Amino acid sequence: MGQKTFLFDLDGTLTESMPVVLKIIDIISKEYKFKIDKGAVLDILRNKGIKKVFEKFKIPFYKIPGLVRKYRIEYKKEIPFLKPAEGIKAAIIKLKDAGVKIGIITTNGKDNLVDFLKFNQLDLFDYIYADVGIFGKSKALKKIIKFYRLDPSHTFYIGDETRDIESAKKAGIKSIAVTWGVQTRVSLQEENPDYIVDNSDELLSIN
């Protein structure tokens, strides 16, 4: 049997980030003078995903890189206040003890990621891949699998959005959707993940 590897998303999967996300959306919408209703954004995020948010509010594609940079700047200010998702630290420690390799692939900046891990004594990961393009996770997954010679049949990507499930499928690995993040269980199930879990303890029983 190959080496079992769990690769985690950051926002909404390892962190309780929704209040921070909404706060940053408010800041960005005011600075860029976007007429955005936070309630509508939250509803679309939960049920449709980030692509539909851009479509709904007619945000041009060329503005997305600038918005992502601004998001990372504001996110960094919030890192001291970010908390790990409930039970996730204990689950990660148990996974490590069981011999599972663990990593993170995130669209967030590496500095933000490293700071979060240090603040929360979570610098336990074997692999870190940050600064991934907002729609480029599948390519990043393929790169990390190739670079570290991971066994795709025993590698899982864990995320809280439908695009995480899509990315895992494109990369030829298994997907685990978590319901404590951005999107609803119903919207996640529509993308047919290999597994769907409601709390971090359930990660320990996935084979």
Backbone as CSV, one residue per row, in Angstrom:
resi,resn,N_x,N_y,N_z,CA_x,CA_y,CA_z,C_x,C_y,C_z
1,MET,0.845,-1.211,0.000,0.000,0.000,0.000,0.869,1.245,0.000
2,GLY,0.497,2.242,-0.842,1.272,3.466,-0.937,1.126,4.350,0.281
3,GLN,1.995,5.369,0.336,1.967,6.326,1.440,0.693,7.169,1.392
4,LYS,-0.029,7.186,2.473,-1.261,7.972,2.558,-0.922,9.432,2.819
5,THR,-1.498,10.324,2.029,-1.214,11.751,2.139,-2.503,12.551,2.122
6,PHE,-2.632,13.471,3.073,-3.755,14.403,3.116,-3.238,15.813,2.824
7,LEU,-3.784,16.435,1.793,-3.444,17.811,1.442,-4.641,18.697,1.769
8,PHE,-4.419,19.717,2.574,-5.499,20.562,3.068,-5.546,21.911,2.368
9,ASP,-6.749,22.394,2.155,-6.999,23.808,1.856,-6.856,24.576,3.178
10,LEU,-6.648,25.886,3.104,-6.498,26.688,4.330,-7.821,27.317,4.767
11,ASP,-8.273,28.333,4.016,-9.456,29.099,4.416,-10.706,28.230,4.463
12,GLY,-11.351,28.211,5.615,-12.606,27.487,5.748,-12.439,26.002,6.020
13,THR,-11.226,25.499,5.840,-10.953,24.078,6.083,-10.112,23.925,7.342
14,LEU,-8.943,24.557,7.333,-8.114,24.562,8.544,-8.491,25.703,9.484
15,THR,-9.108,26.742,8.935,-9.429,27.921,9.738,-10.928,28.191,9.800
16,GLU,-11.318,28.900,10.848,-12.669,29.458,10.944,-12.601,30.865,10.356
17,SER,-12.738,30.956,9.057,-12.402,32.211,8.384,-13.577,33.023,7.862
18,MET,-14.805,32.526,7.961,-15.922,33.232,7.355,-16.096,34.664,7.863
19,PRO,-16.035,34.927,9.182,-16.156,36.319,9.633,-15.082,37.217,9.031
20,VAL,-13.869,36.689,8.894,-12.769,37.457,8.309,-13.026,37.712,6.834
21,VAL,-13.490,36.697,6.120,-13.784,36.838,4.692,-14.815,37.930,4.457
22,LEU,-15.879,37.932,5.237,-16.932,38.949,5.082,-16.419,40.339,5.414
23,LYS,-15.567,40.432,6.419,-14.979,41.723,6.789,-14.128,42.266,5.645
24,ILE,-13.329,41.394,5.033,-12.458,41.825,3.942,-13.272,42.183,2.700
25,ILE,-14.326,41.431,2.441,-15.206,41.761,1.313,-15.765,43.171,1.468
26,ASP,-16.145,43.510,2.687,-16.677,44.841,2.968,-15.624,45.917,2.693
27,ILE,-14.389,45.666,3.138,-13.295,46.622,2.924,-13.020,46.806,1.435
28,ILE,-12.921,45.692,0.720,-12.609,45.743,-0.710,-13.726,46.411,-1.508
29,SER,-14.974,46.086,-1.179,-16.096,46.668,-1.927,-16.137,48.186,-1.773
30,LYS,-15.784,48.690,-0.582,-15.765,50.134,-0.362,-14.608,50.790,-1.105
31,GLU,-13.433,50.147,-1.043,-12.255,50.730,-1.695,-12.398,50.761,-3.207
32,TYR,-12.961,49.685,-3.783,-13.097,49.590,-5.233,-14.452,50.109,-5.721
33,LYS,-15.266,50.557,-4.759,-16.587,51.102,-5.075,-17.485,50.094,-5.800
34,PHE,-17.369,48.825,-5.355,-18.280,47.798,-5.853,-19.570,47.870,-5.053
35,LYS,-20.681,47.772,-5.743,-21.969,47.741,-5.045,-22.296,46.283,-4.717
36,ILE,-21.807,45.855,-3.565,-21.922,44.454,-3.178,-22.655,44.323,-1.855
37,ASP,-23.631,43.454,-1.857,-24.373,43.148,-0.640,-23.745,41.910,0.006
38,LYS,-23.237,42.077,1.238,-22.532,40.966,1.896,-23.425,39.743,2.085
39,GLY,-24.690,40.004,2.359,-25.615,38.889,2.520,-25.756,38.094,1.240
40,ALA,-25.817,38.814,0.116,-25.922,38.149,-1.188,-24.648,37.385,-1.504
41,VAL,-23.499,37.985,-1.174,-22.212,37.330,-1.399,-22.145,36.018,-0.622
42,LEU,-22.528,36.077,0.640,-22.489,34.883,1.491,-23.391,33.783,0.926
43,ASP,-24.585,34.177,0.488,-25.522,33.198,-0.067,-24.954,32.537,-1.318
44,ILE,-24.361,33.338,-2.201,-23.784,32.788,-3.441,-22.579,31.911,-3.129
45,LEU,-21.725,32.377,-2.217,-20.556,31.582,-1.829,-20.971,30.216,-1.302
46,ARG,-21.958,30.214,-0.439,-22.379,28.964,0.200,-23.007,27.988,-0.793
47,ASN,-23.724,28.528,-1.762,-24.496,27.659,-2.639,-23.933,27.476,-4.050
48,LYS,-23.083,28.415,-4.486,-22.612,28.354,-5.868,-21.088,28.410,-6.005
49,GLY,-20.400,29.129,-5.105,-18.947,29.228,-5.202,-18.474,30.588,-5.679
50,ILE,-17.157,30.796,-5.608,-16.556,32.102,-5.871,-16.744,32.562,-7.315
51,LYS,-16.723,31.641,-8.279,-16.900,32.041,-9.678,-18.222,32.758,-9.881
52,LYS,-19.264,32.256,-9.237,-20.586,32.857,-9.386,-20.660,34.235,-8.720
53,VAL,-19.836,34.451,-7.696,-19.787,35.777,-7.072,-19.270,36.796,-8.077
54,PHE,-18.177,36.450,-8.761,-17.621,37.356,-9.766,-18.622,37.620,-10.886
55,GLU,-19.331,36.575,-11.289,-20.322,36.727,-12.359,-21.494,37.596,-11.909
56,LYS,-22.000,37.330,-10.722,-23.164,38.045,-10.206,-22.916,39.542,-10.132
57,PHE,-21.734,39.917,-9.644,-21.452,41.337,-9.457,-20.636,41.933,-10.598
58,LYS,-20.546,41.164,-11.691,-19.943,41.646,-12.947,-18.550,42.223,-12.721
59,ILE,-17.732,41.460,-11.994,-16.355,41.877,-11.738,-15.490,41.368,-12.891
60,PRO,-14.841,42.265,-13.639,-14.035,41.850,-14.794,-12.891,40.926,-14.385
61,PHE,-12.594,39.975,-15.257,-11.542,38.997,-14.950,-10.199,39.670,-14.700
62,TYR,-9.910,40.768,-15.446,-8.600,41.407,-15.315,-8.403,42.063,-13.943
63,LYS,-9.503,42.289,-13.222,-9.382,42.894,-11.895,-9.131,41.866,-10.790
64,ILE,-9.326,40.590,-11.102,-9.232,39.555,-10.070,-7.837,39.483,-9.429
65,PRO,-6.724,39.509,-10.194,-5.410,39.452,-9.538,-5.203,40.575,-8.521
66,GLY,-5.657,41.786,-8.849,-5.530,42.906,-7.918,-6.377,42.709,-6.673
67,LEU,-7.562,42.168,-6.873,-8.442,41.892,-5.738,-7.849,40.819,-4.826
68,VAL,-7.219,39.823,-5.437,-6.581,38.758,-4.643,-5.428,39.328,-3.824
69,ARG,-4.629,40.202,-4.431,-3.513,40.828,-3.691,-4.037,41.637,-2.512
70,LYS,-5.096,42.400,-2.756,-5.688,43.199,-1.691,-6.234,42.300,-0.591
71,TYR,-6.859,41.206,-0.990,-7.397,40.248,-0.013,-6.288,39.730,0.882
72,ARG,-5.152,39.376,0.298,-4.039,38.835,1.083,-3.485,39.862,2.060
73,ILE,-3.408,41.121,1.622,-2.914,42.192,2.497,-3.823,42.335,3.714
74,GLU,-5.139,42.372,3.463,-6.084,42.532,4.564,-6.134,41.272,5.439
75,TYR,-5.986,40.112,4.804,-6.007,38.838,5.536,-4.862,38.794,6.538
76,LYS,-3.695,39.280,6.118,-2.513,39.264,6.986,-2.774,40.015,8.288
77,LYS,-3.546,41.092,8.204,-3.863,41.877,9.402,-4.724,41.080,10.385
78,GLU,-5.458,40.120,9.862,-6.392,39.357,10.693,-5.787,38.065,11.257
79,ILE,-4.603,37.704,10.792,-4.024,36.415,11.187,-3.919,36.221,12.703
80,PRO,-3.515,37.256,13.466,-3.437,37.048,14.925,-4.776,36.658,15.553
81,PHE,-5.863,36.930,14.849,-7.193,36.669,15.407,-7.847,35.408,14.822
82,LEU,-7.216,34.818,13.797,-7.764,33.621,13.172,-7.571,32.412,14.081
83,LYS,-8.557,31.553,14.103,-8.472,30.337,14.909,-8.604,29.103,14.017
84,PRO,-7.956,28.011,14.402,-8.148,26.767,13.646,-9.595,26.307,13.763
85,ALA,-10.063,25.603,12.742,-11.397,25.010,12.803,-11.479,24.063,14.000
86,GLU,-12.664,23.917,14.534,-12.850,23.112,15.744,-12.324,21.684,15.572
87,GLY,-11.437,21.285,16.466,-10.917,19.930,16.495,-9.858,19.605,15.461
88,ILE,-9.545,20.564,14.571,-8.654,20.239,13.455,-7.221,19.993,13.925
89,LYS,-6.764,20.737,14.926,-5.392,20.544,15.401,-5.213,19.145,15.982
90,ALA,-6.149,18.712,16.798,-6.076,17.376,17.396,-6.114,16.302,16.314
91,ALA,-6.948,16.511,15.293,-7.056,15.540,14.201,-5.746,15.439,13.424
92,ILE,-5.107,16.584,13.170,-3.843,16.592,12.435,-2.751,15.859,13.219
93,ILE,-2.706,16.096,14.518,-1.722,15.408,15.359,-1.944,13.899,15.311
94,LYS,-3.194,13.479,15.366,-3.509,12.043,15.308,-3.153,11.452,13.945
95,LEU,-3.400,12.221,12.876,-3.041,11.753,11.545,-1.532,11.564,11.425
96,LYS,-0.784,12.533,11.951,0.681,12.439,11.930,1.153,11.220,12.715
97,ASP,0.562,11.021,13.881,0.928,9.873,14.719,0.644,8.544,14.017
98,ALA,-0.375,8.570,13.139,-0.746,7.360,12.406,0.105,7.157,11.147
99,GLY,1.043,8.082,10.913,1.943,7.945,9.779,1.470,8.574,8.491
100,VAL,0.399,9.370,8.565,-0.119,10.046,7.377,0.716,11.300,7.105
101,LYS,1.155,11.471,5.861,1.831,12.701,5.460,0.775,13.778,5.249
102,ILE,1.068,15.006,5.657,0.082,16.083,5.529,0.708,17.318,4.882
103,GLY,-0.117,18.020,4.127,0.355,19.214,3.455,-0.754,20.236,3.314
104,ILE,-0.389,21.411,2.813,-1.348,22.493,2.567,-1.128,23.018,1.158
105,ILE,-2.224,23.209,0.438,-2.200,23.913,-0.841,-3.240,25.021,-0.752
106,THR,-2.796,26.264,-0.923,-3.708,27.382,-0.700,-3.452,28.532,-1.670
107,THR,-4.507,29.267,-1.947,-4.374,30.479,-2.754,-3.821,31.634,-1.923
108,ASN,-3.768,31.461,-0.610,-3.259,32.521,0.245,-1.748,32.641,0.111
109,GLY,-1.211,33.792,0.533,0.228,34.020,0.457,0.987,33.160,1.457
110,LYS,2.233,32.825,1.118,3.031,31.955,1.996,3.284,32.612,3.341
111,ASP,3.547,33.922,3.340,3.777,34.631,4.605,2.564,34.510,5.511
112,ASN,1.378,34.701,4.933,0.142,34.579,5.712,-0.002,33.179,6.292
113,LEU,0.282,32.191,5.450,0.154,30.804,5.875,1.122,30.477,7.013
114,VAL,2.389,30.845,6.835,3.405,30.552,7.855,3.063,31.252,9.170
115,ASP,2.599,32.495,9.083,2.230,33.234,10.292,1.087,32.552,11.032
116,PHE,0.072,32.115,10.277,-1.066,31.437,10.895,-0.615,30.167,11.614
117,LEU,0.218,29.376,10.958,0.692,28.124,11.550,1.492,28.381,12.822
118,LYS,2.340,29.409,12.799,3.149,29.722,13.978,2.286,30.211,15.131
119,PHE,1.353,31.102,14.833,0.473,31.649,15.869,-0.295,30.550,16.594
120,ASN,-0.620,29.493,15.878,-1.479,28.443,16.427,-0.748,27.122,16.689
121,GLN,0.587,27.187,16.704,1.411,25.997,16.959,0.984,24.838,16.051
122,LEU,0.800,25.168,14.781,0.353,24.177,13.802,1.397,23.915,12.719
123,ASP,2.656,24.253,12.995,3.690,24.038,11.991,4.119,22.571,12.002
124,LEU,3.178,21.726,11.574,3.329,20.276,11.616,3.326,19.654,10.221
125,PHE,3.254,20.482,9.188,2.996,19.975,7.845,4.272,19.569,7.109
126,ASP,4.137,18.492,6.341,5.266,17.977,5.560,5.445,18.754,4.259
127,TYR,4.351,19.248,3.690,4.396,19.946,2.418,3.587,21.248,2.510
128,ILE,4.126,22.310,1.927,3.402,23.577,1.864,3.529,24.137,0.446
129,TYR,2.398,24.474,-0.138,2.376,25.073,-1.474,1.389,26.234,-1.409
130,ALA,1.927,27.459,-1.384,1.093,28.657,-1.243,1.139,29.499,-2.522
131,ASP,0.403,30.622,-2.504,0.355,31.560,-3.627,-0.187,30.920,-4.904
132,VAL,-1.058,29.938,-4.752,-1.665,29.294,-5.916,-2.707,30.236,-6.516
133,GLY,-2.799,30.276,-7.837,-3.828,31.090,-8.481,-5.213,30.648,-8.045
134,ILE,-6.135,31.584,-7.996,-7.455,31.301,-7.437,-8.172,30.168,-8.166
135,PHE,-7.862,29.973,-9.457,-8.465,28.871,-10.201,-7.396,27.883,-10.691
136,GLY,-6.263,27.825,-9.991,-5.152,26.985,-10.443,-4.767,25.873,-9.493
137,LYS,-5.696,25.439,-8.651,-5.341,24.432,-7.655,-5.024,23.068,-8.262
138,SER,-5.691,22.710,-9.341,-5.439,21.394,-9.930,-3.998,21.301,-10.435
139,LYS,-3.494,22.367,-11.032,-2.108,22.382,-11.506,-1.142,22.286,-10.323
140,ALA,-1.469,22.998,-9.247,-0.618,22.957,-8.059,-0.603,21.563,-7.445
141,LEU,-1.753,20.932,-7.420,-1.836,19.571,-6.892,-0.970,18.619,-7.721
142,LYS,-1.045,18.741,-9.032,-0.240,17.880,-9.907,1.251,18.103,-9.671
143,LYS,1.630,19.371,-9.470,3.047,19.685,-9.248,3.561,19.090,-7.945
144,ILE,2.774,19.230,-6.886,3.224,18.727,-5.590,3.264,17.195,-5.584
145,ILE,2.332,16.571,-6.299,2.326,15.114,-6.417,3.577,14.634,-7.152
146,LYS,3.926,15.333,-8.243,5.099,14.955,-9.028,6.386,15.236,-8.263
147,PHE,6.481,16.416,-7.647,7.719,16.824,-6.975,8.055,15.910,-5.804
148,TYR,7.023,15.567,-5.019,7.258,14.732,-3.834,6.997,13.244,-4.098
149,ARG,6.713,12.924,-5.365,6.495,11.536,-5.768,5.405,10.866,-4.917
150,LEU,4.306,11.580,-4.780,3.186,11.042,-4.012,2.421,10.024,-4.854
151,ASP,1.790,9.100,-4.185,0.971,8.091,-4.853,-0.448,8.660,-5.019
152,PRO,-0.869,8.999,-6.254,-2.194,9.606,-6.455,-3.340,8.769,-5.896
153,SER,-3.199,7.453,-5.917,-4.278,6.585,-5.440,-4.425,6.623,-3.919
154,HIS,-3.444,7.206,-3.224,-3.506,7.320,-1.771,-3.342,8.770,-1.309
155,THR,-3.648,9.698,-2.224,-3.545,11.122,-1.907,-4.938,11.746,-1.948
156,PHE,-5.247,12.548,-0.932,-6.565,13.163,-0.772,-6.412,14.682,-0.664
157,TYR,-7.305,15.408,-1.338,-7.336,16.865,-1.142,-8.584,17.217,-0.355
158,ILE,-8.395,17.983,0.714,-9.471,18.302,1.648,-9.804,19.787,1.552
159,GLY,-11.061,20.100,1.205,-11.453,21.495,1.068,-12.920,21.705,1.380
160,ASP,-13.305,22.968,1.400,-14.675,23.325,1.788,-15.481,23.924,0.650
161,GLU,-14.928,23.889,-0.581,-15.624,24.474,-1.721,-15.696,23.480,-2.879
162,THR,-16.663,23.717,-3.761,-16.817,22.837,-4.919,-15.580,22.889,-5.813
163,ARG,-14.917,24.033,-5.884,-13.717,24.117,-6.730,-12.585,23.254,-6.188
164,ASP,-12.598,22.978,-4.876,-11.602,22.064,-4.312,-11.858,20.636,-4.785
165,ILE,-13.136,20.273,-4.850,-13.508,18.942,-5.345,-13.123,18.812,-6.816
166,GLU,-13.433,19.846,-7.596,-13.101,19.851,-9.021,-11.596,19.723,-9.226
167,SER,-10.826,20.437,-8.412,-9.367,20.419,-8.538,-8.806,19.039,-8.249
168,ALA,-9.335,18.385,-7.214,-8.882,17.035,-6.876,-9.153,16.076,-8.030
169,LYS,-10.338,16.181,-8.616,-10.698,15.301,-9.735,-9.760,15.515,-10.921
170,LYS,-9.484,16.782,-11.247,-8.603,17.089,-12.376,-7.181,16.591,-12.135
171,ALA,-6.785,16.572,-10.857,-5.434,16.128,-10.506,-5.348,14.609,-10.379
172,GLY,-6.489,13.932,-10.474,-6.499,12.477,-10.410,-6.333,11.906,-9.018
173,ILE,-6.783,12.680,-8.005,-6.700,12.201,-6.623,-8.095,12.236,-5.992
174,LYS,-8.196,11.747,-4.784,-9.489,11.683,-4.109,-9.798,13.014,-3.410
175,SER,-11.088,13.296,-3.296,-11.524,14.546,-2.674,-12.272,14.272,-1.372
176,ILE,-12.019,15.136,-0.399,-12.760,15.106,0.860,-13.350,16.495,1.064
177,ALA,-14.662,16.589,1.087,-15.337,17.868,1.305,-15.717,18.005,2.772
178,VAL,-15.427,19.172,3.351,-15.794,19.420,4.747,-16.947,20.418,4.786
179,THR,-17.870,20.206,5.710,-19.087,21.019,5.739,-19.025,22.176,6.722
180,TRP,-17.875,22.365,7.391,-17.788,23.451,8.387,-17.228,24.751,7.780
181,GLY,-17.021,24.774,6.470,-16.443,25.956,5.839,-17.462,26.809,5.117
182,VAL,-17.103,27.231,3.911,-17.905,28.191,3.158,-19.191,27.586,2.615
183,GLN,-19.083,26.470,1.891,-20.234,25.994,1.141,-21.069,24.960,1.899
184,THR,-22.330,24.888,1.525,-23.274,23.996,2.203,-23.029,22.543,1.812
185,ARG,-23.519,21.644,2.636,-23.417,20.203,2.347,-24.088,19.889,1.009
186,VAL,-25.257,20.492,0.759,-25.997,20.226,-0.476,-25.175,20.607,-1.703
187,SER,-24.583,21.809,-1.686,-23.800,22.256,-2.842,-22.555,21.395,-3.026
188,LEU,-21.943,20.959,-1.928,-20.765,20.092,-2.016,-21.139,18.721,-2.586
189,GLN,-22.246,18.181,-2.142,-22.673,16.860,-2.610,-22.957,16.849,-4.107
190,GLU,-23.387,17.988,-4.648,-23.686,18.073,-6.075,-22.452,17.823,-6.944
191,GLU,-21.253,18.048,-6.352,-20.009,17.819,-7.094,-19.462,16.408,-6.878
192,ASN,-20.196,15.574,-6.124,-19.832,14.171,-5.905,-18.401,13.971,-5.397
193,PRO,-18.092,14.518,-4.230,-16.768,14.245,-3.651,-16.664,12.770,-3.270
194,ASP,-15.451,12.280,-3.131,-15.268,10.888,-2.712,-15.737,10.691,-1.282
195,TYR,-15.539,11.719,-0.465,-15.975,11.682,0.931,-16.508,13.059,1.308
196,ILE,-17.428,13.086,2.252,-17.900,14.346,2.821,-17.985,14.167,4.330
197,VAL,-17.396,15.102,5.077,-17.324,14.947,6.530,-17.889,16.187,7.226
198,ASP,-18.489,15.953,8.383,-19.120,17.029,9.142,-18.302,17.488,10.344
199,ASN,-17.295,16.706,10.711,-16.389,17.139,11.781,-15.012,16.521,11.554
200,SER,-14.002,17.132,12.149,-12.622,16.758,11.878,-12.278,15.339,12.298
201,ASP,-12.963,14.811,13.301,-12.692,13.438,13.748,-12.949,12.408,12.649
202,GLU,-13.882,12.730,11.754,-14.215,11.789,10.684,-13.059,11.605,9.694
203,LEU,-12.121,12.548,9.682,-10.962,12.418,8.793,-10.124,11.205,9.163
204,LEU,-10.150,10.848,10.437,-9.279,9.781,10.931,-9.699,8.400,10.424
205,SER,-10.946,8.260,10.004,-11.446,6.945,9.576,-11.451,6.772,8.064
206,ILE,-10.956,7.773,7.331,-10.951,7.680,5.866,-9.745,6.888,5.385
207,ASN,-10.008,5.930,4.516,-8.931,5.078,3.985,-8.753,5.290,2.474
